[in-house]
Amino acid sequence: MDNNFVLLVDDDQSLLNGLKRQFHRRFNLLAAIGGDEALETMKSKVDIAVVVADMQMPKMNGVQLLEEIARRSPDTTRIMLTGNADQQTAIDAVNKGKIFRFFNKPCDSEVLAEGIDAALRQYELVRAEKELLENTLAGSVKVLIDVLAISDQAGYNRAMKVREWAQKVAKHISIKNPWQLVMSATLFPMGNFFIPPELMLKQLNHEKLTDVESDLVQRTPEQSADLIANIPRLQTVAQTIRYHQRGFDGSGFPADGPSGHDLPLGARVLKILVDLEAITHGVEPGPKAFSVLQGSPSQYDPELLAQIKTCLSVSEDEEKEGHEIVDIPVSLLRPGYRLLENLELKTGRLILSKGTRLSKIQIERLRNFTKLYEFNEPVKVAKGLVH
């Protein structure tokens, strides 16, 4: 037996005892009297792979229980065991409880055991596929982030700050699959790959752009989305990024698309966070920053803006607090430090611009540079943000 557990649920203690005697050598068993106890057991740290539930139980019947388990633990395989085999029960069990097997009482012990074995194999299959997808996804995203950190320092800095805020906001508001919002916040600048370096430099220096240049910049959300949509399971993330510069009133880009509450929730949140970062340049937002956004009410979902303000806004005193500022050699730079001046070689070549929050890959790159070149040292940095 492995570490996967089978949870038996019934309101008949004697029946549970009988099942435990029959199967205790074959499976890792847990037992619960009724639905409430079963849901409490599901909160335990053990890996519950299969739930076998009776249909006729007081307070919460088997279909209701399995429906709730499907919501809380979708990977868990669900089996219905019942003496009430009417057609409607079977239909509800399949459609609502999303069951894997349906057995009538009394059920031959070997038939039930074979059903549980099949359910365990199904659980392992689902988990293996999920793990493979998540590892593949994580690897693909890490490559993109590392490339962004090297090729677009300003975009990387923005993304890391917006990601930090997105993680806080995702816990504060009711949002399904919060990882998708965090991923969107991480990857939204990817469209900058398509912008010529000279144009990116003009943007960084806040120089006036031509109409053609402005059009290229405005199209970057769509280009980011098209790039990210090729990665498995990131289609929702791509849609969030595609519409994150479209106003709540339907203005902005792309020109054709939804507006108001028809805009993806993630896109409405991301627009607020991205625009907030543009105002604050990565500093924790205070009342003044939110006042700027509130001055353009047609652009933002008002309810979301109020919720995000509650979640992220710092007081004026906190806003004025600085960072721990030090002058240190390049060899002592660490991930998370923010440059307060340009990092340059003694030849004058710019390596990292002022405002960059250093990543692990940037630190590794700097260590390689120090083996070949001399830097202007020490460099002034902020060692940490005050929250």
N, C-alpha and C positions, 0 to 999 in steps of 0.2 A: 504493500500500500504506500502511496505517496502522501503528500501533505494536503491534497484536495479533500474537502469534507462534503459529506452528503447530509443534508438537513431533512429530517422526517417531521412532518407537521400533522397533527390530528388532535381532536378533543377527547379521544379515548386513550387513556393511559395504558390500559391493558394491551391494546393493539400496538401501541408504540413499543411496549416492552417486548412483545412477540417479534416485531420486526428487528429490534436490536439483537435479540437472541439469535435470529436466523442469519443476520448479515454482519455481525460484529467482527468476524474473522476476515471478511471480504472487503469491507469498506470502512473508512473513517467516518463514524456516525455521530451526529448530534440530533437531539430531539427537542421539540417544542410543543407545548400544549396550547393550541390555538394560534390565531394570527398575530396578536399583540406580542406574545412571547417570541414568535418566529422573527418578527421585525427587530426586536431587541437583540436576538441572537445574530442577526445579519450585521449588526454593528460591531461585532467582535472582530478581532484582528486575524482570525483564522480565515483561510481561503475557502469559502463555501462555493463549491463548483456546481452542485445539483441540489434542488429543492423538490421533495416529493410531498405534495400537499393533498389532504382530503378535501372534498368539496363541501360537505355539510358540516359546518362549524358555526357556533354561535358568535354573534357580534360581527365577524368578518368571515365570509365564506371563502372557499378555495380560489375562485376566480378573482375576487377582490384582492386576496393576498398575493397571488401570482402577478396580477397587474401592477401592484405596488412594488413588488420585487423586480419586475421587469424595468420599472422606472428607476429604481435606486441602483440596481446591479444588473445592467443589461447583459453582461457576459454569462451570468449564472443560468444554467440550463434548468428548465422547469418541467416537472412531471405532475400530472393530475391522477389521483387515485380516488375513485368514488364508487359508491353504490347507487348513485342516481345518474343513470346513463341516458337520460332523455336528450333529444337532438339539440334543444336550445342550450343545455349545459355544455355540450361538446362545442357548439358554435362559439359561445362566449369564451370558453377556455382557449380556443384557438385564436380568436380575434382580439380578445382583451388580455388574456394571460400569456399569449404567445408561447403556448406550451410546446414541448418537444415530443412528448408521448402522453397518451390517455389510456389508463387501465381501469377496468371494472373490478369492483369488489364482489366476491372474493377473487383474488388474483394468485395464480400459481407462483410460488416463491422464486422458482428458477426463471420464469418469464419476467417477473419484476426485476430480478437481479440482472438479467440480460439487458433490460431497458435502462437500468442505472449505469451499467457498463457503457452502453452506447451514448448515454448522456454525458458521462465523464470524457469519452473520446471527443464528443462534440465540443465540450468546454475547452479541452486542450487544443483542438483545432482552431477555435475562435481566438484563444489567447495567443497562440503561435502566430497566426496571421496578423493579429493586432500588433504584437511585438515587432514583427518584421516590418510592418508598415511604419510604425513609430520610429524605429531605428533608422530606416531609410529616410523618413521625413526629417528626422533630427540631423542626420548627416548632410542632407541636401541643403537645409536651412543654414547649418553652420558654415558650409562653404560660401553661401551667398553673403552671410554676415562678415566673414573674414575678408572676402573680396571687397565688400563695401568699406570696411575699415581701412583698407590700403588705398583704394582708388578714389574714395570720396569721404575725406575726413569730416567735412562739415555735415554731410548727410548722415554719416555714422553717429556723430555726436547728437544730432537731432533725434535720430531713431532711438538711441539708448535712453534719452531723457523721456521721450514720449512713451517708450516701453515701460519705464519705471512708473510713470503716472497711470498707464493703462492697467498695470498690475494692481494698483491701489483701487482704481475705479471699478475694476471687474469684481472686486470683493464687496464694493459698496452698493452697486446697483444690481438689479435682477437681470442677468444676461445669460442666455444659454450658451454653453461651450465657451467659457471665458478665455480659454487658451487661444481661440481664434482671434479675439480682440488683441491679445498680447502679441500674437504672431503678426497681425496686420500692422501694429505699431512698430514692430521691429523691421518690417520689410517695405514700408511705404516709400522710401527714397530710391528703390531699385531702378526706377525709370531714369534716374540721373546717369545711368550707364550710357544712355543714348544721346546725352548732351555733350557737345564738344568742350574740351577743357577750358578754352578761352571764354566760353559762355558761362561756365561754372564759376570762373574767377570773377567775371563781371557781377554775377549774382552775389558772390561772397563779399565783394566790395561795395554792394548796393549801388552799382552804376545803372544808369538809364538804359533800358533794353529797347531794341528796335521792335517793330510789329512782328517781324519774322521770328526774332529771338523769343519774344513773349509767347508766341504760338507754340514754339518748341517746348518751352518750360511748362506751359499749361497742359500739354499732352502727356507729360510724364506719368500721371496717375494711370492713364490707360495703358501706357507701355509697361509700367510696373505690373499691372494686373495681367497683361498678356504673357509676361515672362513667368509670373508665379503660377498662373493657371496650369502650366505644364507639369507641376509637381503634384503627385497623388495626394488627395484629401485637402488640398488648399484652394479649392474652387470658391468656397465661401470667403476665405481670406482675400482672394483675388477680387471678388465683387465688392468687398468692403473698401479695398484700396481704390478700385475703379471709380467709386462714387464719393470718396472722402473729401473732395474739393467742390462738391455740389451743394449749394445752399439749401436750407430747409424750404425756401420759397421756390426752388427749382432753378435758381440762377447758378452761374458757375459752370464747371466743366465735369463731364462732357455735356454738350449743349442739349442733347436729347437724353432723357432719363426720368426716373421717378422724382417725386418731391414729397415734402411733408413726411408723414408716418409711413409712406410707401418706400422711402429710402431705407436701406438696410440699417438696423439699429447700430451695428458696428461702425458703419460709415458716418452716422450722425455723431457718435462718440468720438471717433478718430478726428473728424473735422474740428471739433472743439479743442482737442488736445494738441493737434498740430498747429492750429492758429494761436493757441495759448503759448506754445513754445516759441513761435515766431515773435511774439510780443515780449516775452521774458528772457529770451536767449538762454533758456535752461535754468534760470533762477526760480526758486520756489514761488509760485504765484500768490500775490496778495490781493487785497480788495481793488487796487487800481487796475491790475491786469484784467480782472473779471469785469470791471466797469467798461473797459474798452470793448470787450465782446458784447456786453449787454447794450452797448451803443449801436450795434447792428443787429437788432432783434430778428430781422427776416432771415438771417443767415443760419440761425441755430435753433435746435429744438429747445424751447424754453424750459420744459420740465427737466430735460437732461442737463442743461446748463446749470440749473439750480442745484441739482444733485451733485454734479461734479464740483461746483463751487463749495458745497458743504464738505465734500471729501478732500479736496486739495488745498483750499485757501488757507494761507497762514496769516497771522496777525501782522499788523504794521511793525511791531517790535521784532517779531521773528524775521520779517522780510528784511529788516535793516541789519540783522546779525550777519557777520561775515563768516569766512572759512578760516581754517588754520593755514596761514600763508607762510611758506618757507622757501628759501633759496637752496637748492640741492643740485649735486652733479647728476648727469644723465644716468649714471650707473645705479643711482638710488631711486629712480622713478619706478612707480608701481601702478598696476591696473587700478583705475578709479580716480587717480590724480587728475586734476584739470589744469591745463597750461594757462598761465596768466600772461604769457608773452610768447612770441613766436620762437619755435625751436629751430635754430639754424646751425649749419656748419660754419667753421671759421672762414670758409670761402664766400660766405654770404648766401649759400643755397638754402632755401626754405625746406625743412623736412616735415614739420607739423605746425599748423597755424595756431595762433592764440585762441583759447576757448576749447581746444580738443580735450575730451575726457579720455584718458588712455585706456586702451583695451589690452588684453593679454597678447594678442598677436602683434600689436604695435610695439609693445615692450620687447618682444622677441626680435622684431625687425630692428629696433634701435640697438639692441645688443650686437647684432651683426654689423651695423653701421660703425659702432665704436671700435671695432677691430680694424677698420679701414680708414676712418676719417676722424678728425678732431672737431668737437662741438664748441660753440660759445657757451661756456659754463661759468657759474651755476645758472640754473633756470628757475624762474619763479613759478611756483605751483600752489594750488589749493589742495590740501590733502584730503578733504572730505566736505560734503555738503551738509549743512545744518538742516534737519527736518523737524 
